[in-house]
Amino acid sequence: MTVTEAVKSAIGLSSSPPRSSPPFPLPIAAANKAIAATREQMRDAKLPIQYRDSCANLLIPLNRCRYEEYYLPWKCETERHSYEKCQYEEFKKRVAKMDELRAAKGGERSN
């Protein structure tokens, strides 16, 4: 397939029948529903222990993409965005849990 044919098929102008899979990546919400990475996958990806959390399944492909693209900042944007969104959602869960604990103590702080 030439570059011209690839562009035409991407915007829907090709004469060939449409592909069964979409020519764009899945939405970020679908990526967040992925299964958590196993300890073996995290070990094989050489993730530092502090990054082995519930978002590690998104960090592994992000680090692989960064390595393959020579850490260029405009590359791997979708992977980075999905990882950062996962981190933010986890932060919001921790804050909500802390607010629940603080409310159970009558508004007292633990420190």
C-alpha positions in Angstrom: 0.0 0.0 0.0 1.4 3.4 -1.0 1.3 6.5 1.1 -1.4 7.9 -1.1 -3.6 4.8 -0.7 -3.1 4.8 3.0 -4.2 8.5 3.3 -7.2 7.9 1.1 -8.3 4.8 3.1 -7.8 6.8 6.3 -10.2 9.5 5.3 -12.6 7.2 3.5 -11.9 7.9 -0.1 -10.4 4.6 -1.1 -12.0 2.3 -3.7 -11.4 -0.7 -1.6 -14.0 -2.0 0.9 -13.8 -0.6 4.4 -11.7 -2.3 7.0 -13.4 -4.1 9.8 -11.3 -2.3 12.5 -11.3 1.5 12.8 -8.2 3.4 11.5 -7.9 5.2 14.8 -7.1 4.1 18.3 -9.7 3.1 20.9 -11.0 5.9 23.1 -9.1 6.5 26.3 -12.1 5.2 28.4 -11.7 1.8 26.8 -8.0 1.8 27.6 -8.7 2.5 31.3 -10.8 -0.7 31.5 -7.8 -2.8 30.7 -6.7 -5.6 33.1 -4.0 -4.6 35.6 -0.5 -5.6 34.7 0.8 -8.7 36.5 3.9 -8.8 38.6 5.7 -10.7 35.9 4.8 -8.1 33.3 6.0 -5.3 35.5 9.2 -7.1 36.3 9.9 -7.8 32.6 9.2 -4.2 31.8 11.7 -3.2 34.6 9.2 -0.8 36.2 10.6 0.7 39.4 8.6 -0.4 42.4 7.1 3.0 43.1 5.4 2.9 39.7 3.9 -0.6 40.1 0.3 0.6 40.8 -3.1 0.2 39.2 -1.9 2.3 36.2 1.1 0.2 35.4 -0.8 -1.5 32.6 -0.7 1.9 30.8 2.8 2.8 31.8 4.4 -0.3 30.2 3.2 0.6 26.6 4.0 4.3 27.3 7.6 3.5 28.2 7.9 1.2 25.3 6.6 3.9 22.9 9.0 6.5 24.5 11.9 4.2 24.0 11.0 3.4 20.4 10.3 7.1 19.5 13.5 8.4 21.2 11.6 10.3 23.9 10.3 12.9 21.4 7.8 15.0 23.3 5.2 15.1 20.5 5.2 11.3 20.1 3.2 8.9 22.3 0.7 11.6 23.2 -2.3 9.3 23.5 -0.4 6.8 25.7 0.8 9.6 27.9 -2.6 11.2 28.2 -4.3 7.9 29.1 -1.6 7.2 31.8 -1.9 10.7 33.3 -5.7 10.4 33.3 -5.4 7.1 35.1 -3.1 8.7 37.7 -5.5 11.6 38.2 -8.4 9.3 38.7 -6.5 7.3 41.3 -5.6 10.6 43.0 -9.3 11.6 43.1 -10.1 8.1 44.6 -7.5 8.6 47.4 -8.8 12.1 48.2 -12.4 10.8 48.4 -11.3 8.0 50.7 -9.4 10.4 52.9 -12.4 12.7 53.1 -14.5 9.7 54.2 -12.0 8.8 56.9 -11.9 12.5 58.0 -15.7 12.7 58.1 -15.8 9.5 60.2 -13.4 11.1 62.7 -15.5 14.2 63.0 -13.3 16.4 60.9 -10.1 15.7 62.8 -6.8 15.5 60.9 -4.6 12.5 61.6 -1.4 14.5 61.9 
